[in-house]
Amino acid sequence: MTRADPQFKLRVPSDLKERIEKSAAENHRSMNAEIVARLSESFRGAPGGEQEGDPTLFGAWERLERLRLELDQAMSDYKKLMLSRGEEDA
């Protein structure tokens, strides 16, 4: 996606905006990227939708990437905890 891609204003209820913000943060991407990813995913397998490879494989890849990010965060939190306790082998 580039800045040259078409843009438009979108109105959403504030609670939905908050959910998108939270999900975007959890997935380490911008709100725009989160919305585009979710919309793109909703068209996979639909008539006229994207057919990039096996949707099952794509879903597994996405879940694996999320797990990797969660593991990275858990390891970072663990290291901070160990350092705060004065254990230097973290």
N, C-alpha and C positions, 0 to 999 in steps of 0.2 A: 504494500500500500504506500502511496506517495501523497504528497500535499496536492498534487495535480488531480487526484481522484475527486469525483463529485462530492460535495458536502451539502447537508441540509439540516435544518433545526428539527429537533424531535422533542415533543413534550411527553413526559412520563410522570406518573404519581411519585411523590417524594419517597414513599416506602420502597418502590421498585428501584429508584435511583440509588438508595442506600444499599439495597441488595446487590446491585450491579457493582457498586464501589467495593463492597466487601469481597465479592467473588473475584473481581479484578485484582485486588490486593493479594488474595490467596493464591491466584494463578500467576502472580508477578507480571502483570501486564496492565496497560492503560485501560481506562473505561472503554475507549473506542475499540481497542483490540479485543476486549472481552465481548462487546456487543457484536462485532463482526464475526468472531469465532462462534458465538452461540447461534447467530443467524445462519452462518454457513453450515453448521452442523445440522440445523433444522431442515435444510434442503437436501441433505445426503440421502440418496435412495428414493427421493420423491421424483415423480415424472418430470423430466426437464431439469432435475437437480444435478449437483456435482456427482461424478462417479469416479473419484480419484482412488483407485485401488479398492481393496476389501474394506468396507466400513467397520467390520469387526476388528480387523487389524488396526485401523486408524484409532478406534476407541481404546483398544488395548495400549497402543502407543501413548495416547493422551493420559491414560491412567498411570502408566509407568512413569511418565514425565512428572506428573503430580506427586507420585510417591517419592521420586528422586528429590524433588524440591522439599517435601516434608522431611525426608531423612537429613538433608543438608541443614535444615533449620533445627532439627532435633540435635544434631551433632554440635552445631554452633551453641545452642542453649546449654548442652551438657558441658562443653568446654568452659563457657562462662561460669557455670556453677562450680566446676572444679577449681577454676582460678580464684573465685571468690572465697573458696574454702582454704586456699593456700596450697592446693595440690598442684604441683608444677608439671606432672606427667600427663596433663590433659591433652 
